[in-house]
């Protein structure tokens, strides 16, 4: 799986809201764009998708902007990426045969591996919340240690 720029921007925008949670009140799109170096028109589209997914709420008018719809410890990176990019997957290749037979030059074995890789990626991203990322960004927690040995499990 490759995280798109839209997915990265969505995570950065919500991380910015998390890091400035104590500022009180909604944060304008302009302020988020300036803090994160995300082009404002693109950020507006992303925030609308995040709003549709129930991750942010908006307030119109003077003093308006965006706030998190839930607590940062309840928002997983996997939810943010899924909101803007769709399901977390290494690709849309179909399902392997369920009866153990594979008559397509081993394609079913590869389909099983792609499905497992997608599941590992989703579980990895489920393990990080906006709060855990904010804590690491502010030095209150260690940066994630992602050695390959931690990610590999027997199939």
N, C-alpha and C positions, 0 to 999 in steps of 0.2 A: 504494500500500500504506500502510496505517496500522499502526504498531506498537501493539499492544494494551498495556493496563496490565500484563497477565500477562507479556508479552514484555519490557517495560521492567523490571519487578520481577526477572525471571529474570536479565537482564543486570546489574542492580544487585547482586543477591545474589552472583553469581559474581565480579563486580568486587571486592566486599568481601572475598571469600575470597582473591582475588589480592593485594589490598593488604595483607592480614594473613598472607600466606604464611609469613613469617619468625617468626610467633608460635609455631609448632610445634604439631603435633597438630590434632585436629578442632576445629571451631568450632560451638558450639551454635546451634540455630535461634533461641533467644532473643537471643543476641549479634548474630547477623546481622540479626534484626528490629530490634533497638535501633539498630544502626549505620545502617541503611538506611531506617528509618521505614516498613517494610513490615509490615502486620498479620500477626502470627505464624501464625494458622490458614491464611491464604492462602499464606504463605511455605512452610509445610509441604507443601501440595499442589504448589506449584511445584517444590520440591526433590525430591519424589518423581518428578515428570515428568523432571527433569534427571537423576536417578539412573537412571531407565529408559532414557534416551538415552545413558548411559555417560559423562556429563559430570562427575558427582560420585560419591563413595563415602560411605557412612555407617558410623558405629561406634555401637553401642548402649551404654547403661549410663553409669556415672560417667565423666566425661571424654570422653563421646561427642559426636558431632556430625557435621559434614560437612567433607570435603576435596575438592579438585579431583581428578578421576580422571586427568587428563593435565596436562601442563605448560601454563601460561597462553599460551605462544607457539604452542601447537598447538590452541587452542580459538578458533574464529571466531565472531563475533557472529551470523553466519547460522545456525550450528549451534544456538546457544542459542535463537534465535527459532523455528527450525523444531521444536525439541524441545517447546516449549510451545504453539505456535500452528499447527503444520503447515507445509506448503511455503510458501515465500515467493512470493507472487503478488499481483497487483493485483485478481484476481478469478478465478472459475472459470466462464469463458464458453465453453469448448470450443476446438477447434482450427480454424484457417482451412482452406479448401479447398487442397489441394496442387497441383491441376492449373492454377492460375491463374485459374480461373473463379470468379465470385462473383455468384450470382443472388439475393441477399438484401439488396437496397438498400445495398450497400457494407459490409455487416456483416463480411465477411471481411477487409476492410482494417482495420477497427477491431480485430478479433481479433488480427491480426498486430501491431498497435501495442501492445495490452495484453500480448501475449506478450513483446515486446521490452522493455517497461517492467519486467516481472517479472524478466527476465534481467539488466537493468541494476541493479536493486535487489539481486538476489542477489549479483552480482559486487562491487558496492560494499561490501556487508556482509561478503563473503568477505575483503575487504582489511583488515579490522580484527580483531585478535586481542585476547584479554583483556590480554595483555602490552602491546600497543601502546596500548590505552586506559589501562591503569594507568600507563604511562610518561608519557602526556600529563597524567593526573590528578595525578601527583607532580611535574610540571614538568621531567621528564627528556627530554621530547620536545614538539614544538610541537603545539598543538591542530590537529585536522584542518582543512584549508582546502578547503572544498567550494564552489568557484565553479561556477555553472551551466555554464560553458564546459568544465570538466573532466569533467562528467557526460555531455555531449551528444557523440555520435559519429554519423557518417553511417550511415544504414540501408541 
